[in-house]
Amino acid sequence: MGTQYDLSRVGVRATVPVDGEVYYAAIAKGLAVGFRRGKREGWHARKYDPVTKKLTYAKLSEDISTLKPGEQWEAACTAARKWANQTIVVAARDRITVGQAGERYRDAHLTQANVKPSVKRLILDDPIGRISLHLLTEADARAWRLRWAKLERRNGMPALATLNREITLLRSVLNEALRDKLVASSAAWEQELKPLAGTAGRREIYLDRPMRDKLIAAIPEDLRPLFIALSSLPLRVGALARATAGDYNPATRELIVRHDKVGGTRRIQVHPKTAPIFQAARAGKLPTAPLFAQRNGNAWTKEQWGDVIRDAAKEVGAPIGTCAYSFRHSNITDMILAGIDVLRVAKLSGTSIAMVESHYGHLIAGDEALAVLA
């Protein structure tokens, strides 16, 4: 073994022989950063792979040498780690398909609303699910994106926002597989699964209280309790549809929200005027039964309420594009216009302050600000 140098110290690097050799210092198990002094001065990386039992080498960016001497070591270590992560060789025993990666993601994120049906529809039932993860190519990712972009849905061609949500799911599945070292690189999807431009606008469909009441009156009787409750809370409809009878405590009027897009659990105290709806929905049910159920006792699903709301919207003359989410957007809008604190709105809605300000910031204190100019 040759002479060892502490390459993290500028003074020590100045003592490295000018003999054309690269001298290495370990920074992690199997990973080392190297430094060559002299005419071809620069930084290098070396990695031992326990699967192939081979050493691999790389010359790191020349930009590192342009930094201040005291900053070069950290920059070299960062670059070496990034290179090492990109050159992982996945053992044959660990190789899985994209579909299996989807199942792993689904099982780890069961609290996310609609994760099970979404993984099944977009990955397991799609040709991409049968491709070995380590063999996935940009062409495969591109074909998947184009396939779903051209697939007509029940209500026509998909909106950009819908496609973005679908792209986000597959990208999340693949990125988690990358973090778990089940694939060597994100090169296959990094460009092809980027978010589509033009979908970051605010939610625009606002339904006033009379219109919400008209919509509720136009939907089937057994679906009405769910949407009456939804019209009184800033929840996503999927979170409320998955609530069980045991999630509502009539003594405290407390509703436990267990299944939502953001994951985790939160508690909301229902208003006294709304409490009878929850009390009636809960009556005579076992704790594990759906709080808001169909006549057959099953929970409502997106596929069932989606078409119903669209048909009701046409019937009562609601704005084009009205959907179940319009109730949540309208409720949040009403709270902001009523002057409710943004932090309180964010907590009740199960979202971040940043998201509330992003989508509804134009409404915050708008009247007061413009009154100065009136």
C-alpha positions as CSV (number, residue, x, y, z in Angstrom):
1,M,0.0,0.0,0.0
2,G,1.4,3.4,-1.0
3,T,1.8,6.5,1.1
4,Q,-1.6,7.8,2.5
5,Y,-2.3,11.5,2.4
6,D,-5.1,13.5,4.1
7,L,-6.3,15.2,0.9
8,S,-8.9,17.2,2.8
9,R,-6.0,19.5,4.0
10,V,-4.7,22.1,1.5
11,G,-1.2,22.0,3.1
12,V,-1.0,18.2,2.8
13,R,-2.0,18.3,-0.9
14,A,1.0,20.5,-1.5
15,T,3.2,17.7,-0.4
16,V,1.8,15.1,-2.7
17,P,4.6,13.9,-5.1
18,V,4.6,15.3,-8.7
19,D,5.0,11.9,-10.2
20,G,1.9,11.5,-12.4
21,E,0.2,9.2,-9.9
22,V,-3.2,9.7,-8.4
23,Y,-3.3,9.4,-4.6
24,Y,-6.5,8.4,-3.0
25,A,-8.2,9.0,0.4
26,A,-11.3,6.9,1.4
27,I,-14.5,8.9,2.0
28,A,-16.9,5.9,2.4
29,K,-16.8,2.1,2.2
30,G,-15.6,1.2,-1.2
31,L,-15.4,4.9,-2.4
32,A,-12.3,7.1,-2.5
33,V,-11.4,10.5,-3.8
34,G,-8.1,11.0,-5.6
35,F,-5.8,13.9,-6.3
36,R,-3.0,14.2,-8.9
37,R,-0.5,17.0,-8.6
38,G,1.5,18.5,-11.4
39,K,0.9,19.1,-15.1
40,R,-2.2,16.9,-15.2
41,E,-3.4,18.1,-11.8
42,G,-7.0,17.3,-11.0
43,W,-9.5,15.3,-8.9
44,H,-10.5,11.7,-9.4
45,A,-12.8,9.0,-7.9
46,R,-12.4,5.3,-7.4
47,K,-15.2,2.8,-6.5
48,Y,-15.1,-0.9,-5.6
49,D,-18.2,-2.9,-6.6
50,P,-18.8,-5.9,-4.4
51,V,-21.0,-7.5,-7.0
52,T,-18.4,-7.5,-9.9
53,K,-15.5,-7.4,-7.4
54,K,-13.9,-4.7,-9.7
55,L,-12.6,-1.2,-9.2
56,T,-13.9,1.5,-11.5
57,Y,-12.3,5.0,-11.9
58,A,-13.4,8.4,-13.0
59,K,-11.8,11.8,-13.6
60,L,-14.0,14.4,-11.9
61,S,-14.9,17.8,-13.3
62,E,-12.0,20.1,-14.1
63,D,-14.2,22.9,-12.6
64,I,-13.3,21.7,-9.1
65,S,-9.7,22.8,-9.6
66,T,-10.9,26.4,-10.4
67,L,-12.4,26.7,-6.9
68,K,-10.6,28.1,-3.9
69,P,-8.2,25.4,-2.5
70,G,-10.2,25.2,0.7
71,E,-13.4,24.4,-1.2
72,Q,-12.1,21.8,-3.5
73,W,-12.1,18.8,-1.2
74,E,-15.9,19.1,-0.4
75,A,-16.7,19.6,-4.0
76,A,-14.7,16.6,-5.0
77,C,-16.4,14.4,-2.4
78,T,-19.8,15.6,-3.6
79,A,-18.9,14.8,-7.2
80,A,-17.5,11.4,-6.3
81,R,-20.7,10.4,-4.4
82,K,-22.9,11.5,-7.3
83,W,-20.7,9.5,-9.8
84,A,-20.8,6.5,-7.5
85,N,-24.6,6.6,-7.3
86,Q,-24.9,6.8,-11.1
87,T,-22.7,3.7,-11.6
88,I,-24.3,1.3,-9.3
89,V,-24.4,-2.2,-10.7
90,V,-27.6,-3.8,-9.6
91,A,-27.2,-7.5,-8.6
92,A,-29.2,-10.0,-10.7
93,R,-31.0,-11.1,-7.6
94,D,-32.2,-7.5,-7.0
95,R,-33.4,-6.8,-10.5
96,I,-37.1,-6.1,-10.7
97,T,-39.7,-4.9,-13.3
98,V,-41.2,-1.5,-13.4
99,G,-44.4,-3.1,-12.2
100,Q,-42.7,-4.6,-9.2
101,A,-41.3,-1.1,-8.4
102,G,-44.8,0.2,-8.6
103,E,-46.0,-2.4,-6.1
104,R,-43.2,-1.5,-3.7
105,Y,-44.2,2.2,-4.0
106,R,-47.9,1.4,-3.5
107,D,-47.3,-0.7,-0.4
108,A,-45.1,2.0,1.1
109,H,-47.6,4.8,0.5
110,L,-51.0,3.2,1.2
111,T,-52.2,6.4,3.0
112,Q,-52.0,8.4,-0.2
113,A,-55.5,8.7,-1.8
114,N,-56.0,6.6,-4.9
115,V,-52.5,5.2,-4.9
116,K,-53.6,1.6,-5.3
117,P,-55.9,2.1,-8.4
118,S,-53.5,4.6,-9.9
119,V,-50.5,2.2,-9.7
120,K,-52.7,-0.6,-11.2
121,R,-54.1,1.5,-14.0
122,L,-50.9,3.4,-15.0
123,I,-48.2,0.8,-14.4
124,L,-49.4,-2.7,-13.6
125,D,-52.0,-2.8,-16.4
126,D,-49.7,-0.9,-18.8
127,P,-47.0,-2.5,-21.0
128,I,-44.3,-0.5,-19.1
129,G,-45.0,-2.6,-16.0
130,R,-43.5,-5.7,-17.7
131,I,-40.2,-4.0,-18.6
132,S,-37.2,-4.9,-16.4
133,L,-36.2,-1.8,-14.5
134,H,-32.5,-2.0,-15.3
135,L,-33.4,-2.2,-19.0
136,L,-35.8,0.7,-19.1
137,T,-34.9,3.2,-21.8
138,E,-35.9,6.8,-22.7
139,A,-37.9,5.3,-25.6
140,D,-39.9,3.3,-23.1
141,A,-40.7,6.3,-21.0
142,R,-41.5,8.4,-24.0
143,A,-43.9,5.7,-25.4
144,W,-45.6,5.5,-22.0
145,R,-46.1,9.3,-21.9
146,L,-47.5,9.5,-25.4
147,R,-49.7,6.5,-24.9
148,W,-51.5,8.2,-21.9
149,A,-51.5,11.6,-23.6
150,K,-53.4,10.1,-26.6
151,L,-55.8,7.9,-24.5
152,E,-59.3,9.3,-24.6
153,R,-61.0,9.2,-21.2
154,R,-64.7,9.1,-20.3
155,N,-65.0,12.9,-20.5
156,G,-62.7,13.3,-23.5
157,M,-59.0,13.8,-24.0
158,P,-57.0,14.3,-20.8
159,A,-56.2,17.8,-19.5
160,L,-52.6,18.8,-19.0
161,A,-53.1,18.8,-15.3
162,T,-54.4,15.2,-15.4
163,L,-51.4,14.1,-17.5
164,N,-49.1,15.8,-15.0
165,R,-50.5,13.9,-12.1
166,E,-50.1,10.6,-14.0
167,I,-46.5,11.5,-15.0
168,T,-45.8,12.5,-11.4
169,L,-46.9,9.1,-10.1
170,L,-44.6,7.1,-12.5
171,R,-41.7,9.5,-11.8
172,S,-42.2,9.0,-8.1
173,V,-42.1,5.2,-8.4
174,L,-38.9,5.3,-10.5
175,N,-37.2,7.9,-8.3
176,E,-37.9,5.8,-5.2
177,A,-36.4,2.8,-6.9
178,L,-33.4,4.9,-7.7
179,R,-33.1,5.9,-4.0
180,D,-33.4,2.2,-3.0
181,K,-30.5,1.4,-5.5
182,L,-32.7,-0.8,-7.6
183,V,-31.6,1.0,-10.7
184,A,-28.3,2.6,-11.6
185,S,-29.5,5.9,-13.1
186,S,-32.5,8.2,-13.8
187,A,-31.3,8.8,-17.4
188,A,-34.2,6.7,-18.8
189,W,-36.9,9.0,-17.4
190,E,-35.2,12.3,-16.3
191,Q,-36.1,14.1,-19.5
192,E,-39.2,12.2,-20.8
193,L,-41.1,12.4,-17.5
194,K,-40.6,16.1,-16.8
195,P,-43.8,18.0,-15.7
196,L,-45.6,19.4,-18.7
197,A,-45.6,23.2,-19.1
198,G,-48.7,25.2,-18.8
199,T,-50.4,23.4,-15.9
200,A,-49.4,25.6,-13.0
201,G,-52.4,28.0,-13.1
202,R,-54.8,28.6,-10.2
203,R,-57.9,26.5,-9.8
204,E,-60.5,28.7,-11.4
205,I,-63.9,27.0,-11.1
206,Y,-65.7,28.5,-8.1
207,L,-69.2,27.4,-7.1
208,D,-71.2,29.7,-4.9
209,R,-73.3,28.2,-2.2
210,P,-76.6,28.2,-4.2
211,M,-74.8,26.4,-7.1
212,R,-73.4,23.8,-4.8
213,D,-76.9,23.2,-3.3
214,K,-78.3,22.8,-6.9
215,L,-75.6,20.3,-7.7
216,I,-76.3,18.3,-4.5
217,A,-80.0,18.3,-5.3
218,A,-79.3,16.9,-8.8
219,I,-77.3,13.9,-7.7
220,P,-78.7,10.5,-6.6
221,E,-80.1,10.5,-3.1
222,D,-77.6,8.0,-1.6
223,L,-74.6,10.1,-2.9
224,R,-76.0,13.4,-1.4
225,P,-74.8,12.9,2.2
226,L,-71.2,12.6,1.0
227,F,-71.4,15.9,-0.9
228,I,-73.4,17.7,1.7
229,A,-70.5,16.9,4.1
230,L,-68.0,17.8,1.5
231,S,-69.6,21.2,1.0
232,S,-69.0,22.0,4.7
233,L,-65.3,20.9,4.8
234,P,-62.2,21.9,2.8
235,L,-61.3,18.2,2.2
236,R,-60.5,16.2,-0.9
237,V,-63.5,14.1,-1.8
238,G,-61.3,10.9,-1.8
239,A,-60.3,11.6,1.8
240,L,-63.9,11.9,3.0
241,A,-65.1,8.9,0.9
242,R,-62.5,6.7,2.6
243,A,-63.5,7.7,6.1
244,T,-65.0,5.0,8.3
245,A,-67.8,5.2,10.9
246,G,-65.2,4.8,13.6
247,D,-63.4,7.9,12.3
248,Y,-66.2,10.2,13.5
249,N,-66.8,10.8,17.3
250,P,-70.2,12.3,17.8
251,A,-69.4,13.2,21.4
252,T,-66.6,15.6,20.4
253,R,-67.8,16.2,16.7
254,E,-64.2,15.1,15.8
255,L,-63.4,13.6,12.4
256,I,-60.2,11.8,11.9
257,V,-58.8,12.1,8.4
258,R,-56.5,9.1,7.8
259,H,-56.3,8.8,4.0
260,D,-55.4,11.9,2.1
261,K,-53.0,13.0,-0.6
262,V,-50.5,14.3,1.9
263,G,-50.4,11.2,4.0
264,G,-50.4,11.1,7.8
265,T,-53.4,11.6,10.0
266,R,-55.1,14.8,11.2
267,R,-58.3,15.7,13.2
268,I,-61.0,18.2,12.3
269,Q,-63.8,19.3,14.6
270,V,-67.0,19.4,12.5
271,H,-69.3,22.5,12.9
272,P,-72.4,21.9,15.1
273,K,-74.6,22.7,12.0
274,T,-72.9,20.0,10.0
275,A,-72.7,17.4,12.8
276,P,-76.2,15.9,12.2
277,I,-75.1,14.8,8.7
278,F,-72.1,12.9,10.2
279,Q,-74.2,11.5,13.0
280,A,-76.8,10.2,10.6
281,A,-74.2,8.7,8.3
282,R,-72.6,6.9,11.3
283,A,-75.8,5.5,12.8
284,G,-76.0,1.7,13.0
285,K,-72.7,1.0,11.4
286,L,-69.7,-1.0,12.6
287,P,-66.5,1.1,13.2
288,T,-64.9,-0.3,10.0
289,A,-67.8,0.4,7.7
290,P,-67.6,3.3,5.3
291,L,-69.0,6.5,6.9
292,F,-70.6,7.6,3.6
293,A,-71.7,4.4,1.8
294,Q,-73.6,3.4,-1.3
295,R,-76.9,1.5,-0.9
296,N,-75.0,-1.8,-1.0
297,G,-72.7,-0.7,1.9
298,N,-69.6,-0.2,-0.2
299,A,-67.6,3.0,-0.2
300,W,-67.9,5.5,-3.0
301,T,-65.1,5.6,-5.6
302,K,-63.8,8.3,-8.0
303,E,-65.1,6.3,-11.0
304,Q,-68.6,6.4,-9.5
305,W,-69.0,10.0,-8.5
306,G,-67.0,11.5,-11.4
307,D,-69.6,11.0,-14.1
308,V,-72.5,11.7,-11.7
309,I,-71.1,15.2,-10.9
310,R,-70.4,16.0,-14.5
311,D,-73.9,15.1,-15.5
312,A,-75.4,17.1,-12.7
313,A,-73.2,20.0,-13.6
314,K,-74.6,20.0,-17.1
315,E,-78.2,19.7,-15.8
316,V,-78.0,22.7,-13.5
317,G,-75.8,24.9,-15.7
318,A,-72.7,24.8,-13.6
319,P,-69.4,26.0,-15.3
320,I,-67.8,23.7,-17.8
321,G,-65.1,21.6,-16.0
322,T,-67.0,21.4,-12.7
323,C,-65.9,18.3,-10.8
324,A,-65.9,17.0,-7.3
325,Y,-62.7,19.0,-6.6
326,S,-64.6,22.2,-7.3
327,F,-66.3,21.8,-3.9
328,R,-62.9,21.9,-2.1
329,H,-61.7,24.8,-4.1
330,S,-64.9,26.7,-3.4
331,N,-64.7,26.0,0.3
332,I,-61.1,27.2,0.6
333,T,-61.9,30.3,-1.4
334,D,-64.8,31.1,0.9
335,M,-62.5,30.7,4.0
336,I,-59.9,33.0,2.5
337,L,-62.4,35.6,1.5
338,A,-63.9,35.4,5.1
339,G,-60.5,36.4,6.4
340,I,-59.6,33.0,8.0
341,D,-55.8,32.8,8.8
342,V,-53.8,31.2,6.1
343,L,-52.1,28.8,8.5
344,R,-55.6,27.7,9.8
345,V,-56.8,27.2,6.2
346,A,-53.7,25.1,5.4
347,K,-54.1,22.9,8.4
348,L,-57.8,22.3,7.8
349,S,-57.3,21.6,4.1
350,G,-54.3,19.3,4.6
351,T,-51.9,21.3,2.5
352,S,-49.0,23.7,3.0
353,I,-49.1,27.5,3.5
354,A,-47.1,27.8,0.3
355,M,-49.7,26.0,-1.7
356,V,-52.5,28.1,-0.2
357,E,-50.6,31.3,-1.0
358,S,-49.8,30.0,-4.5
359,H,-53.4,29.2,-5.5
360,Y,-55.3,31.7,-3.4
361,G,-52.8,34.4,-2.5
362,H,-54.6,36.8,-4.9
363,L,-57.6,36.7,-2.6
364,I,-55.8,37.3,0.7
365,A,-56.6,40.8,1.9
366,G,-57.6,41.8,-1.6
367,D,-60.5,44.1,-0.6
368,E,-58.5,45.9,2.0
369,A,-55.6,46.5,-0.3
370,L,-57.7,47.8,-3.2
371,A,-59.8,49.9,-0.8
372,V,-56.8,52.2,-0.6
373,L,-57.1,52.9,-4.3
374,A,-60.9,53.1,-4.4
